[in-house]
């Protein structure tokens, strides 16, 4: 039976074992494909040609900028600055604690915006390039255990 995704309680882990769980900081997570379609048409009746370039994927994150008061570097905004340029594993489960469904892969880390407006929570977004394409999570482990997810 089909179950639509109601974005409420997810798992999102960045980094290798044990990884950094950032689900309480994100407002949105999207795995976005970008496929370039090339079309050409000539003057003859059957002169229509098309090709599709290999799809490139991005992990788009909308999140709150902040800090982790218990562990330095566990805030997503800090993590992105600290690990800039690194190729890092990720695991995303749209239903937290449910071992059916989700994706994993590796992303190239780039920092997101820092700061914000007076009287507002600082809400920003970042796009991280995925190496290859996301793969389905099939491990019967929780996303928090990224060692099992990436073994």
N, C-alpha and C positions, 0 to 999 in steps of 0.2 A: 504494500500500500504506500502511495506517495506521501511524503511528509515534507511540507515546505520549510525552508530555513527561516526561522525567526531569530534574528541576530540578537542574542541575549547572553548566553553562557557558553563561551568558547574556550579553547586552549590555543595559545600561540607561544611557542618556544623558539628562541634564537640561540644559536651556539651549540657547541658539542657538550657532552656530558659534564655536569648535569643540565646545562643550559640555563637560560634566563627566561622565566615565565613572565610575559608582559600583558596577559589578558585583562588585567584590571586598569591598564593604561590606554588600551586601544578602543576607539569608537567605531572603526571600520577596518575590515580586512578583505581585500579583493585580489584574486589571482587573475590577471588581465592578459589575454592573448592579443598580439598585434601581428596580423597576417597581411603582408603587402600583396595586393592583387595587381598584376600588370596586364593591361589590355591594349590591343592594337587592332585597328580596323583599316582595311585597304579598300580600294575602289571596286574590286571584283565581288560577285554575289556571295562567295564563300570565304571572303577575306576577313574573317573575324578570328582573332587569336587571343588566348589568355593563358597566363601562368600564375602560380601562387608561390611566392618566396617562402622559405621555412619560417614558421611562426616563432616570434620572440615573445617571451613571457616576462611579466613584472609582478612583484608583490607590492601592492599599494596599501599603505597603512595610514589611517587617520588616527591621531592619538593626542593625548594631553601631555604637554611639556611639564616636567617636574623633577623631583628627586626622590630617591629611596632613602628614608631616614635611618634604616637599619643596615643596608649593605650598599656601599659606594659602587656606582656603575650599574646597578640593577634597574635604574629608571631607563626607559627606552631612549629618551633624548640623550642621556649620558652614554648609553651603550653605543648609539650610532656614532657619536663623536669619538669615543675611545677606540672603536673597531673600524674606523674609516678605511676603505680600500680592501678589507679582508673578505675572503670568500667564506661564508658562514652557513652552516646548516640551519634549516628552519623546519618546524612541524606546525601544521594548522589543522585543528579539529573543530568543525562548526558546531558540534554538540559536545560540550565538556564532559569528560568521563565516559563517553560512549565510544567504544572501540570500533565502531562501524563507521567508516567514512573519514575523510580528511586527506591531506596532502603533505608531502615533504619534498625538500629539494635543497638547493644551495643558492644563496643570494650574495651579490656583491654589495657591501655596506657603504652607504653614503650618509652623511649627516643630514638631519632635517633642520628646519628653522628653530631658533631659540628666541625666547622672549614672548611678548604679547602686549595686550592693551590693558590699561588701568581699569579695574573693576570687572574684569572678565577672566575666565579660565583661558589659558593659552592652548588653543586647538590648532594643530598643524597637520600636515600630511607629508609623506615621502614615498617615492617610488624606488624600489630596489630591483635591479635586474636579476632575473633568475637564470642560472646556468642551465642550459637545456630546457626541459619542461618539467613541471611538477609531476611527481609520481604519487599514486595512491598509497595511503598508509594502510598497511595490512597487519602490522604487528599487534598482538593482543596486549600491548603495554600502554600505559597512560602517556600522554604527550609530555608530561613533566619529566619522564624518564627518557631523555633524548638519547642516551647511550643505547637503549633498546630500539628506539625508533630508527637510528642510523646505523645499526650493526648489519 
